[in-house]
């Protein structure tokens, strides 16, 4: 009786070599996906943009009254604990008061708005304000934010605040805007 090692397999040697090359390439790709930019060659790291957390794409917004008087273009910024962080309520409130002060000093149109998740119990008081996109990203960084929202002609987009700044379309702002209900 012959053992399995001495059996002639119907796979050509070149196919076996191809298969092992494929596995090696696949392992590199898997490490890249799991490890992110740290696994990229240095020349490619600056172009790598990690995928945004899905929570940014499910966010809805609430205001005290539904109002059609929104500017053509504005941003939505927050100073509350960023996604995944947990701050004490006093820290969130102090940061919110400070970002409000910064916006009032600029003398821009602003309105209170609350971003919330329809799938988990999370809501974050924010500010809608007329600010240039770059200024809003800098303000977001100043208040330790990962991302901000941008609205132009009713199109809602989200962007990282850091060097990965780029507007990513989310949907229509008007379709994600709700009225706060008094409890």
N, CA and C atoms as a LAMMPS dump frame, in Angstrom:
ITEM: TIMESTEP
0
ITEM: NUMBER OF ATOMS
549
ITEM: BOX BOUNDS ff ff ff
-5.0000000000000000e+02 5.0000000000000000e+02
-5.0000000000000000e+02 5.0000000000000000e+02
-5.0000000000000000e+02 5.0000000000000000e+02
ITEM: ATOMS id mol type element x y z
1 1 1 N 0.831 -1.181 0
2 1 2 C 0 0 0
3 1 3 C 0.874 1.242 0
4 2 1 N 0.516 2.209 -0.827
5 2 2 C 1.294 3.434 -0.895
6 2 3 C 0.711 4.46 0.059
7 3 1 N 1.599 5.321 0.623
8 3 2 C 1.076 6.385 1.48
9 3 3 C 0.663 7.576 0.62
10 4 1 N -0.029 8.52 1.228
11 4 2 C -0.576 9.667 0.498
12 4 3 C 0.508 10.504 -0.149
13 5 1 N 1.715 10.523 0.421
14 5 2 C 2.792 11.343 -0.131
15 5 3 C 3.322 10.799 -1.449
16 6 1 N 3.18 9.538 -1.66
17 6 2 C 3.716 8.977 -2.894
18 6 3 C 2.674 8.934 -4.008
19 7 1 N 1.455 9.334 -3.72
20 7 2 C 0.405 9.336 -4.726
21 7 3 C 0.644 10.488 -5.697
22 8 1 N 0.445 10.246 -6.937
23 8 2 C 0.583 11.279 -7.959
24 8 3 C -0.718 12.076 -8.019
25 9 1 N -0.621 13.385 -7.77
26 9 2 C -1.801 14.244 -7.788
27 9 3 C -2.007 14.795 -9.186
28 10 1 N -3.247 14.997 -9.594
29 10 2 C -3.511 15.481 -10.951
30 10 3 C -3.303 16.999 -11.089
31 11 1 N -2.579 17.636 -10.152
32 11 2 C -2.332 19.072 -10.221
33 11 3 C -0.914 19.289 -10.72
34 12 1 N -0.777 20.083 -11.761
35 12 2 C 0.548 20.353 -12.316
36 12 3 C 1.365 21.171 -11.316
37 13 1 N 2.676 21.045 -11.388
38 13 2 C 3.574 21.762 -10.485
39 13 3 C 3.369 23.263 -10.602
40 14 1 N 3.169 23.786 -11.81
41 14 2 C 2.969 25.224 -11.973
42 14 3 C 1.703 25.687 -11.265
43 15 1 N 0.653 24.842 -11.239
44 15 2 C -0.58 25.202 -10.527
45 15 3 C -0.341 25.306 -9.024
46 16 1 N 0.463 24.41 -8.5
47 16 2 C 0.782 24.438 -7.072
48 16 3 C 1.562 25.712 -6.749
49 17 1 N 2.543 26.043 -7.617
50 17 2 C 3.307 27.272 -7.395
51 17 3 C 2.395 28.489 -7.456
52 18 1 N 1.472 28.521 -8.418
53 18 2 C 0.524 29.633 -8.523
54 18 3 C -0.327 29.737 -7.262
55 19 1 N -0.793 28.582 -6.784
56 19 2 C -1.629 28.558 -5.595
57 19 3 C -0.882 29.144 -4.396
58 20 1 N 0.374 28.778 -4.206
59 20 2 C 1.135 29.306 -3.072
60 20 3 C 1.441 30.791 -3.253
61 21 1 N 1.662 31.242 -4.486
62 21 2 C 1.838 32.676 -4.736
63 21 3 C 0.559 33.429 -4.376
64 22 1 N -0.577 32.864 -4.773
65 22 2 C -1.86 33.477 -4.464
66 22 3 C -2.047 33.596 -2.95
67 23 1 N -1.758 32.509 -2.233
68 23 2 C -1.894 32.544 -0.774
69 23 3 C -0.99 33.602 -0.152
70 24 1 N 0.212 33.758 -0.676
71 24 2 C 1.137 34.766 -0.156
72 24 3 C 0.582 36.16 -0.406
73 25 1 N 0.122 36.424 -1.622
74 25 2 C -0.463 37.734 -1.939
75 25 3 C -1.702 37.988 -1.093
76 26 1 N -2.552 36.955 -0.948
77 26 2 C -3.759 37.1 -0.157
78 26 3 C -3.421 37.436 1.291
79 27 1 N -2.4 36.809 1.837
80 27 2 C -1.998 37.088 3.222
81 27 3 C -1.545 38.535 3.356
82 28 1 N -0.823 39.046 2.361
83 28 2 C -0.398 40.453 2.397
84 28 3 C -1.608 41.378 2.363
85 29 1 N -2.567 41.079 1.489
86 29 2 C -3.78 41.883 1.389
87 29 3 C -4.557 41.83 2.711
88 30 1 N -4.674 40.641 3.295
89 30 2 C -5.384 40.496 4.568
90 30 3 C -4.713 41.325 5.657
91 31 1 N -3.393 41.295 5.715
92 31 2 C -2.672 42.086 6.72
93 31 3 C -2.898 43.571 6.484
94 32 1 N -2.95 43.991 5.225
95 32 2 C -3.193 45.394 4.899
96 32 3 C -4.572 45.831 5.381
97 33 1 N -5.583 45.013 5.096
98 33 2 C -6.942 45.349 5.495
99 33 3 C -7.06 45.395 7.018
100 34 1 N -6.472 44.434 7.688
101 34 2 C -6.557 44.388 9.151
102 34 3 C -5.678 45.459 9.781
103 35 1 N -4.486 45.656 9.258
104 35 2 C -3.54 46.583 9.869
105 35 3 C -3.633 48.008 9.385
106 36 1 N -4.354 48.244 8.299
107 36 2 C -4.517 49.6 7.803
108 36 3 C -3.244 50.188 7.235
109 37 1 N -3.119 51.501 7.351
110 37 2 C -2.025 52.245 6.728
111 37 3 C -0.66 51.844 7.258
112 38 1 N -0.578 51.342 8.477
113 38 2 C 0.715 50.972 9.044
114 38 3 C 1.397 49.882 8.225
115 39 1 N 0.629 49.08 7.497
116 39 2 C 1.186 47.989 6.705
117 39 3 C 1.549 48.422 5.282
118 40 1 N 1.192 49.627 4.898
119 40 2 C 1.483 50.103 3.548
120 40 3 C 2.93 50.534 3.416
121 41 1 N 3.456 50.446 2.209
122 41 2 C 4.784 51.018 1.986
123 41 3 C 4.733 52.521 2.249
124 42 1 N 5.833 53.126 2.714
125 42 2 C 5.825 54.559 3.073
126 42 3 C 5.27 55.464 1.983
127 43 1 N 5.56 55.193 0.708
128 43 2 C 5.107 56.075 -0.366
129 43 3 C 3.587 56.051 -0.546
130 44 1 N 2.912 55.035 -0.01
131 44 2 C 1.463 54.91 -0.173
132 44 3 C 0.672 55.347 1.055
133 45 1 N 1.316 55.471 2.189
134 45 2 C 0.581 55.75 3.434
135 45 3 C -0.22 57.042 3.382
136 46 1 N 0.336 58.09 2.742
137 46 2 C -0.374 59.37 2.753
138 46 3 C -1.641 59.329 1.911
139 47 1 N -1.766 58.355 1.008
140 47 2 C -2.964 58.255 0.175
141 47 3 C -4.018 57.332 0.774
142 48 1 N -3.655 56.572 1.797
143 48 2 C -4.578 55.611 2.403
144 48 3 C -5.599 56.349 3.263
145 49 1 N -6.866 56.072 3.054
146 49 2 C -7.924 56.652 3.874
147 49 3 C -8.707 55.483 4.475
148 50 1 N -8.645 55.38 5.795
149 50 2 C -9.381 54.318 6.475
150 50 3 C -10.872 54.532 6.27
151 51 1 N -11.621 53.46 6.156
152 51 2 C -13.058 53.617 5.991
153 51 3 C -13.672 54.299 7.213
154 52 1 N -14.643 55.179 6.969
155 52 2 C -15.316 55.861 8.074
156 52 3 C -16.231 54.889 8.799
157 53 1 N -16.387 55.127 10.079
158 53 2 C -17.281 54.319 10.899
159 53 3 C -18.701 54.455 10.358
160 54 1 N -19.426 53.358 10.317
161 54 2 C -20.773 53.359 9.733
162 54 3 C -21.742 54.283 10.462
163 55 1 N -21.48 54.583 11.723
164 55 2 C -22.379 55.456 12.48
165 55 3 C -22.51 56.828 11.815
166 56 1 N -21.467 57.291 11.126
167 56 2 C -21.529 58.592 10.463
168 56 3 C -22.542 58.598 9.319
169 57 1 N -22.841 57.434 8.768
170 57 2 C -23.742 57.353 7.618
171 57 3 C -25.19 57.059 8.009
172 58 1 N -25.417 56.742 9.274
173 58 2 C -26.788 56.505 9.723
174 58 3 C -27.334 57.666 10.546
175 59 1 N -26.518 58.655 10.843
176 59 2 C -26.92 59.778 11.69
177 59 3 C -28.103 60.541 11.109
178 60 1 N -29 60.909 12.008
179 60 2 C -30.124 61.782 11.686
180 60 3 C -29.981 63.013 12.562
181 61 1 N -30.8 64.036 12.318
182 61 2 C -30.707 65.3 13.06
183 61 3 C -32.077 65.734 13.538
184 62 1 N -32.08 66.386 14.728
185 62 2 C -33.321 66.928 15.303
186 62 3 C -33.126 68.406 15.605
187 63 1 N -34.2 69.163 15.423
188 63 2 C -34.228 70.576 15.816
189 63 3 C -35.545 70.82 16.56
190 64 1 N -35.59 71.889 17.373
191 64 2 C -36.834 72.173 18.11
192 64 3 C -38.037 72.422 17.195
193 65 1 N -37.811 73.083 16.071
194 65 2 C -38.888 73.345 15.101
195 65 3 C -38.371 73.067 13.702
196 66 1 N -39.25 72.522 12.882
197 66 2 C -38.874 72.298 11.492
198 66 3 C -38.959 73.629 10.777
199 67 1 N -37.868 74.023 10.19
200 67 2 C -37.762 75.35 9.599
201 67 3 C -37.167 75.211 8.208
202 68 1 N -37.764 75.86 7.244
203 68 2 C -37.252 75.796 5.879
204 68 3 C -36.188 76.866 5.63
205 69 1 N -35.867 77.639 6.651
206 69 2 C -34.948 78.77 6.502
207 69 3 C -33.492 78.382 6.789
208 70 1 N -33.024 77.331 6.133
209 70 2 C -31.634 76.917 6.302
210 70 3 C -30.782 77.619 5.244
211 71 1 N -29.558 77.987 5.585
212 71 2 C -28.67 78.572 4.567
213 71 3 C -28.405 77.556 3.457
214 72 1 N -27.989 78.055 2.324
215 72 2 C -27.665 77.167 1.2
216 72 3 C -26.522 76.225 1.549
217 73 1 N -25.548 76.732 2.327
218 73 2 C -24.384 75.915 2.693
219 73 3 C -24.019 76.181 4.152
220 74 1 N -23.81 75.106 4.902
221 74 2 C -23.422 75.219 6.307
222 74 3 C -22.763 73.924 6.758
223 75 1 N -22.231 73.946 7.963
224 75 2 C -21.596 72.758 8.538
225 75 3 C -22.293 72.411 9.847
226 76 1 N -22.088 71.201 10.303
227 76 2 C -22.594 70.768 11.606
228 76 3 C -21.391 70.281 12.398
229 77 1 N -21.146 70.953 13.525
230 77 2 C -19.989 70.624 14.363
231 77 3 C -20.451 70.354 15.79
232 78 1 N -19.681 69.543 16.462
233 78 2 C -19.982 69.198 17.847
234 78 3 C -18.704 69.302 18.667
235 79 1 N -18.863 69.42 19.966
236 79 2 C -17.703 69.409 20.857
237 79 3 C -17.824 68.277 21.874
238 80 1 N -18.888 67.493 21.776
239 80 2 C -19.071 66.368 22.69
240 80 3 C -18.038 65.279 22.408
241 81 1 N -17.938 64.332 23.325
242 81 2 C -16.988 63.221 23.167
243 81 3 C -17.131 62.615 21.785
244 82 1 N -16.001 62.409 21.147
245 82 2 C -16.005 61.871 19.799
246 82 3 C -16.432 60.407 19.803
247 83 1 N -16.758 59.876 18.646
248 83 2 C -17.238 58.504 18.518
249 83 3 C -16.31 57.526 19.235
250 84 1 N -16.884 56.758 20.113
251 84 2 C -16.111 55.745 20.842
252 84 3 C -15.51 56.23 22.151
253 85 1 N -15.491 57.541 22.392
254 85 2 C -14.928 58.072 23.635
255 85 3 C -16.046 58.277 24.656
256 86 1 N -15.675 58.303 25.911
257 86 2 C -16.656 58.514 26.974
258 86 3 C -16.128 59.593 27.913
259 87 1 N -16.796 60.737 27.923
260 87 2 C -16.414 61.854 28.788
261 87 3 C -17.483 62.045 29.848
262 88 1 N -17.103 62.583 30.996
263 88 2 C -18.132 62.911 31.994
264 88 3 C -19.022 64.041 31.469
265 89 1 N -20.258 64.102 31.918
266 89 2 C -21.191 65.129 31.432
267 89 3 C -20.645 66.556 31.576
268 90 1 N -19.92 66.826 32.654
269 90 2 C -19.384 68.178 32.858
270 90 3 C -18.411 68.561 31.745
271 91 1 N -17.598 67.606 31.315
272 91 2 C -16.634 67.886 30.248
273 91 3 C -17.352 68.146 28.925
274 92 1 N -18.373 67.33 28.626
275 92 2 C -19.156 67.547 27.404
276 92 3 C -19.802 68.925 27.41
277 93 1 N -20.425 69.29 28.522
278 93 2 C -21.104 70.591 28.615
279 93 3 C -20.115 71.749 28.505
280 94 1 N -18.964 71.632 29.149
281 94 2 C -17.956 72.698 29.074
282 94 3 C -17.457 72.859 27.642
283 95 1 N -17.204 71.75 26.959
284 95 2 C -16.738 71.807 25.567
285 95 3 C -17.824 72.406 24.673
286 96 1 N -19.076 72.046 24.913
287 96 2 C -20.183 72.579 24.118
288 96 3 C -20.31 74.09 24.31
289 97 1 N -20.184 74.548 25.547
290 97 2 C -20.247 75.999 25.804
291 97 3 C -19.088 76.728 25.11
292 98 1 N -17.927 76.101 25.099
293 98 2 C -16.749 76.727 24.479
294 98 3 C -16.899 76.805 22.957
295 99 1 N -17.394 75.759 22.325
296 99 2 C -17.566 75.815 20.865
297 99 3 C -18.657 76.829 20.508
298 100 1 N -19.694 76.92 21.338
299 100 2 C -20.727 77.935 21.116
300 100 3 C -20.116 79.331 21.2
301 101 1 N -19.267 79.56 22.196
302 101 2 C -18.606 80.864 22.346
303 101 3 C -17.754 81.179 21.112
304 102 1 N -17.003 80.196 20.637
305 102 2 C -16.163 80.395 19.441
306 102 3 C -17.01 80.782 18.228
307 103 1 N -18.138 80.112 18.047
308 103 2 C -19.006 80.411 16.906
309 103 3 C -19.636 81.805 17.045
310 104 1 N -20.069 82.162 18.253
311 104 2 C -20.677 83.491 18.467
312 104 3 C -19.652 84.601 18.247
313 105 1 N -18.412 84.363 18.646
314 105 2 C -17.351 85.358 18.408
315 105 3 C -17.145 85.611 16.921
316 106 1 N -17.354 84.605 16.107
317 106 2 C -17.193 84.758 14.66
318 106 3 C -18.369 85.498 14.04
319 107 1 N -19.469 85.58 14.778
320 107 2 C -20.635 86.313 14.289
321 107 3 C -21.336 85.642 13.125
322 108 1 N -21.304 84.323 13.07
323 108 2 C -21.913 83.589 11.954
324 108 3 C -23.331 83.146 12.306
325 109 1 N -24.118 82.86 11.264
326 109 2 C -25.421 82.25 11.485
327 109 3 C -25.179 80.907 12.157
328 110 1 N -25.965 80.613 13.198
329 110 2 C -25.829 79.326 13.875
330 110 3 C -27.166 78.901 14.468
331 111 1 N -27.323 77.609 14.603
332 111 2 C -28.557 77.057 15.152
333 111 3 C -28.231 75.751 15.865
334 112 1 N -28.904 75.513 16.983
335 112 2 C -28.741 74.264 17.719
336 112 3 C -29.377 73.13 16.926
337 113 1 N -28.675 72.025 16.858
338 113 2 C -29.156 70.836 16.167
339 113 3 C -28.577 69.637 16.915
340 114 1 N -29.313 68.574 16.972
341 114 2 C -28.838 67.377 17.668
342 114 3 C -28.692 66.244 16.668
343 115 1 N -27.492 65.691 16.599
344 115 2 C -27.268 64.505 15.778
345 115 3 C -27.573 63.287 16.63
346 116 1 N -28.261 62.31 16.039
347 116 2 C -28.582 61.119 16.828
348 116 3 C -28.568 59.87 15.954
349 117 1 N -28.403 58.756 16.617
350 117 2 C -28.436 57.469 15.934
351 117 3 C -29.828 56.873 16.063
352 118 1 N -30.424 56.445 14.961
353 118 2 C -31.748 55.817 15.045
354 118 3 C -31.678 54.367 15.535
355 119 1 N -30.467 53.794 15.599
356 119 2 C -30.343 52.381 15.971
357 119 3 C -29.841 52.155 17.394
358 120 1 N -29.143 53.132 17.966
359 120 2 C -28.683 53.001 19.351
360 120 3 C -29.1 54.242 20.123
361 121 1 N -29.075 54.152 21.415
362 121 2 C -29.517 55.272 22.243
363 121 3 C -28.377 56.278 22.405
364 122 1 N -28.13 57.05 21.36
365 122 2 C -27.071 58.06 21.423
366 122 3 C -27.526 59.314 20.695
367 123 1 N -27.4 60.444 21.36
368 123 2 C -27.701 61.74 20.752
369 123 3 C -26.62 62.713 21.185
370 124 1 N -26.25 63.609 20.284
371 124 2 C -25.151 64.531 20.538
372 124 3 C -25.524 65.949 20.132
373 125 1 N -25.722 66.844 21.12
374 125 2 C -25.999 68.236 20.771
375 125 3 C -24.85 68.807 19.928
376 126 1 N -25.218 69.502 18.877
377 126 2 C -24.238 70.051 17.943
378 126 3 C -24.687 71.448 17.537
379 127 1 N -23.922 72.046 16.636
380 127 2 C -24.249 73.374 16.118
381 127 3 C -24.19 73.35 14.599
382 128 1 N -25.252 73.845 13.969
383 128 2 C -25.226 74.106 12.534
384 128 3 C -24.739 75.547 12.412
385 129 1 N -23.76 75.785 11.56
386 129 2 C -23.195 77.135 11.438
387 129 3 C -22.675 77.359 10.031
388 130 1 N -22.738 78.609 9.594
389 130 2 C -22.176 78.966 8.293
390 130 3 C -20.695 79.244 8.502
391 131 1 N -19.9 78.274 8.097
392 131 2 C -18.431 78.354 8.178
393 131 3 C -17.852 77.742 6.926
394 132 1 N -16.719 78.247 6.457
395 132 2 C -16.045 77.563 5.349
396 132 3 C -15.628 76.157 5.794
397 133 1 N -15.641 75.228 4.863
398 133 2 C -15.329 73.827 5.149
399 133 3 C -14.005 73.676 5.898
400 134 1 N -12.947 74.317 5.411
401 134 2 C -11.628 74.188 6.048
402 134 3 C -11.645 74.711 7.486
403 135 1 N -12.31 75.851 7.707
404 135 2 C -12.421 76.41 9.061
405 135 3 C -13.177 75.458 9.986
406 136 1 N -14.227 74.835 9.448
407 136 2 C -15.013 73.902 10.255
408 136 3 C -14.181 72.677 10.632
409 137 1 N -13.363 72.194 9.708
410 137 2 C -12.486 71.054 10.017
411 137 3 C -11.474 71.435 11.097
412 138 1 N -10.916 72.627 10.995
413 138 2 C -9.961 73.094 12.017
414 138 3 C -10.643 73.236 13.379
415 139 1 N -11.864 73.749 13.376
416 139 2 C -12.616 73.866 14.621
417 139 3 C -12.891 72.473 15.197
418 140 1 N -13.242 71.542 14.332
419 140 2 C -13.462 70.17 14.771
420 140 3 C -12.215 69.586 15.421
421 141 1 N -11.062 69.808 14.8
422 141 2 C -9.799 69.33 15.385
423 141 3 C -9.541 69.977 16.741
424 142 1 N -9.811 71.264 16.827
425 142 2 C -9.598 71.993 18.076
426 142 3 C -10.424 71.369 19.21
427 143 1 N -11.609 70.852 18.86
428 143 2 C -12.482 70.249 19.864
429 143 3 C -12.445 68.719 19.818
430 144 1 N -11.335 68.172 19.325
431 144 2 C -11.045 66.73 19.365
432 144 3 C -12.055 65.873 18.618
433 145 1 N -12.602 66.409 17.537
434 145 2 C -13.581 65.671 16.751
435 145 3 C -12.921 64.87 15.642
436 146 1 N -13.509 63.745 15.306
437 146 2 C -13.037 62.914 14.203
438 146 3 C -13.557 63.466 12.882
439 147 1 N -14.824 63.911 12.892
440 147 2 C -15.461 64.321 11.634
441 147 3 C -16.47 65.443 11.868
442 148 1 N -16.836 66.075 10.777
443 148 2 C -17.897 67.088 10.768
444 148 3 C -18.845 66.752 9.617
445 149 1 N -20.023 67.362 9.645
446 149 2 C -20.958 67.24 8.527
447 149 3 C -20.976 68.553 7.759
448 150 1 N -21.256 68.453 6.479
449 150 2 C -21.323 69.609 5.596
450 150 3 C -22.61 69.483 4.781
451 151 1 N -23.332 70.581 4.644
452 151 2 C -24.557 70.582 3.846
453 151 3 C -24.435 71.67 2.787
454 152 1 N -24.679 71.308 1.549
455 152 2 C -24.689 72.269 0.436
456 152 3 C -25.848 71.902 -0.485
457 153 1 N -26.753 72.85 -0.67
458 153 2 C -27.929 72.614 -1.519
459 153 3 C -28.655 71.331 -1.115
460 154 1 N -28.83 71.133 0.184
461 154 2 C -29.54 70.004 0.788
462 154 3 C -28.774 68.678 0.72
463 155 1 N -27.585 68.661 0.161
464 155 2 C -26.797 67.428 0.115
465 155 3 C -25.937 67.358 1.37
466 156 1 N -26.17 66.313 2.162
467 156 2 C -25.42 66.094 3.399
468 156 3 C -24.192 65.251 3.096
469 157 1 N -23.025 65.746 3.561
470 157 2 C -21.774 65.008 3.409
471 157 3 C -21.084 64.967 4.762
472 158 1 N -20.146 64.058 4.899
473 158 2 C -19.343 63.943 6.111
474 158 3 C -17.877 63.962 5.693
475 159 1 N -17.028 64.451 6.569
476 159 2 C -15.6 64.492 6.282
477 159 3 C -14.811 64.322 7.566
478 160 1 N -13.686 63.646 7.452
479 160 2 C -12.731 63.643 8.554
480 160 3 C -12.272 65.08 8.773
481 161 1 N -11.852 65.392 9.981
482 161 2 C -11.321 66.729 10.275
483 161 3 C -9.824 66.822 9.992
484 162 1 N -9.12 65.713 10.034
485 162 2 C -7.658 65.725 9.912
486 162 3 C -7.209 65.769 8.443
487 163 1 N -6.004 65.313 8.175
488 163 2 C -5.438 65.396 6.818
489 163 3 C -6.203 64.561 5.797
490 164 1 N -7.123 63.72 6.241
491 164 2 C -7.925 62.904 5.321
492 164 3 C -9.178 63.641 4.856
493 165 1 N -9.233 64.942 5.036
494 165 2 C -10.406 65.743 4.674
495 165 3 C -10.855 65.473 3.252
496 166 1 N -12.102 65.111 3.144
497 166 2 C -12.705 64.893 1.831
498 166 3 C -14.187 64.674 2.074
499 167 1 N -15.017 65.406 1.368
500 167 2 C -16.457 65.266 1.552
501 167 3 C -16.947 63.943 0.96
502 168 1 N -17.655 63.185 1.781
503 168 2 C -18.235 61.911 1.362
504 168 3 C -19.747 62.054 1.49
505 169 1 N -20.439 61.937 0.388
506 169 2 C -21.878 62.161 0.374
507 169 3 C -22.611 61.11 1.195
508 170 1 N -23.581 61.579 1.992
509 170 2 C -24.357 60.708 2.871
510 170 3 C -25.796 60.581 2.38
511 171 1 N -26.369 61.668 1.907
512 171 2 C -27.766 61.67 1.463
513 171 3 C -28.31 63.087 1.479
514 172 1 N -29.612 63.216 1.507
515 172 2 C -30.236 64.534 1.568
516 172 3 C -30.462 64.933 3.021
517 173 1 N -30.055 66.14 3.351
518 173 2 C -30.221 66.645 4.709
519 173 3 C -31.691 66.675 5.1
520 174 1 N -32.546 67.16 4.206
521 174 2 C -33.977 67.296 4.518
522 174 3 C -34.626 65.95 4.853
523 175 1 N -34.107 64.868 4.299
524 175 2 C -34.659 63.535 4.58
525 175 3 C -34.163 62.975 5.915
526 176 1 N -33.179 63.638 6.53
527 176 2 C -32.625 63.176 7.809
528 176 3 C -32.918 64.162 8.936
529 177 1 N -33.792 65.096 8.682
530 177 2 C -34.108 66.137 9.665
531 177 3 C -35.478 65.878 10.288
532 178 1 N -35.498 65.836 11.622
533 178 2 C -36.724 65.582 12.367
534 178 3 C -36.967 66.691 13.366
535 179 1 N -38.202 66.784 13.872
536 179 2 C -38.555 67.76 14.907
537 179 3 C -38.455 67.072 16.262
538 180 1 N -37.856 67.756 17.226
539 180 2 C -37.799 67.225 18.587
540 180 3 C -39.196 67.188 19.162
541 181 1 N -39.517 66.117 19.814
542 181 2 C -40.83 65.991 20.443
543 181 3 C -40.674 66.197 21.947
544 182 1 N -41.545 67.03 22.524
545 182 2 C -41.521 67.243 23.977
546 182 3 C -42.018 65.976 24.65
547 183 1 N -41.27 65.527 25.629
548 183 2 C -41.654 64.288 26.343
549 183 3 C -42.582 64.558 27.482
